[in-house]
Amino acid sequence: MSPLDELDAIFKAYDIRGTVPEQLDAEVCRRIGAAFARFADSPRLLVARDMRPSGEELSKAFTEGANGQGVDVVDLGMASTDLVYFAAGDLDAPAAMFTASHNPARYNGIKLCLAGAKPVGQDTGLDQIKEWARQGVGDGDGDGDRPHGQVSHQDMIGRYAEHVRAFVDPSRLKPLRIVADTANGMGGLVAPAVFEGLPFEVHYLYPELDGTFPNHPADPIQRENLRDLQAAVTERGADVGLAFDGDADRVFLVDEAARPISGSLTTALVATGILAKHPGATILYNLICSKAVPEVIAEHGGTAIRTRVGHSFIKRTMAETGAVFGGEHSGHYYFRENYRADSGLVASLVVLEQVSVAGVPLSELVAPLDRYADSGEINTEVDDPDAAIERVARAFEGAEQDRLDGLTVGAGDWWFNLRPSNTEPLLRLNLEAPTTEECEAHTAEVLDLIRKG
């Protein structure tokens, strides 16, 4: 089977992602480059890549496809995804980032955005790009109207680092000891540039750029991938631990006692820092975040708005509402002044400024926000996800329900969300209750209903 036959499999809801070369090869990337150039309708595109071994060949082929449409390409070299979003805003140009984020080394992919870091998702262009890539759009200079596009190179790391540091007041920062696990990903390139000149003592774990991930997967949402960071925080007596994913747009925190802090609690913590500088601002949170998040936002004078899961929905809602910040349970944190794009390093600095100003350990800052027990995300394979959702909905017919994203049920002092996967016959359950015991009992109850089919 040709990789061209795999386009439906690799075009996801928010990006393009597949195995190399079975699903994603140079010819597919060349076609996608041409299709994106046609879709973006811009005289130039930005292209960057992470440290995966296949990135150079695939991004070069994408560039050739764009050049064939008469479009110039600015090659940013190796970069983090949030650097590329910044460049798309700062240079006002569409961009393509070659990365498979936290996926294993055999994968690669492409994250696309328009000028100003405007997202390109399934319903905002990816489907059209897929069809044009399938058909082939031909060379734009075939009729002689446009010359073949040219390639130039630009280093944006310095400007990006200045931009990230602008989210905090350097005079408020205190000396802190930090361990940053960059997992052989792009954090090893961008984090040192951001932290340079700040009063932090930073020890890096696995800073070497190596897309084979020789130490552990670059997927910090999985607790087992935090073990080395936790051990280093304890050994070094660090104040904060930071765990970045492969393309360094996500971050997870570990406190001074080496305890992981969830994406929900980090969202609440960052929200308090943002609201201190933007009183009364609107803050977004996705519907899987803890109930503590909207509570904390309201307590600090902000307006909380609940959204669907996924960056394209959050960025769109930020644009519609003027929200200054948005957070997701998955470690994505979005900032209005960052072209509404997510950045793990911006979120890290906001938290480090709060720790500096408060003068107390990170655990003490988080303790008032940690109010409920959660199940984490539990995936269950089912024959018919839609039928299973309806079965669960009927079982909770008297409870508060909505269908903003899958099924959310509010059952008094506990709640859950059940969402189907975009690509697999899976249901994803997230549940929260006042205590661990209640959380476990209710989780077992809902899982039993899911599996009854």
Helices and strands as residue ranges (DSSP letters): G 3-6, H 7-10, E 16-19, H 26-40, E 44-49, H 55-67, E 72-78, H 81-90, E 95-98, E 107-114, G 115-117, E 118-119, G 122-124, H 126-135, G 140-143, E 151-153, H 157-165, G 170-172, E 176-181, H 187-195, E 200-205, G 223-226, H 227-236, E 240-244, E 251-254, E 260-261, H 263-277, E 282-286, H 292-299, E 303-307, H 311-321, E 325-327, E 333-335, G 336-338, E 341-342, H 344-358, H 362-366, G 367-369, E 373-374, E 378-381, H 385-395, E 400-402, E 407-411, E 414-420, E 426-433, H 436-451
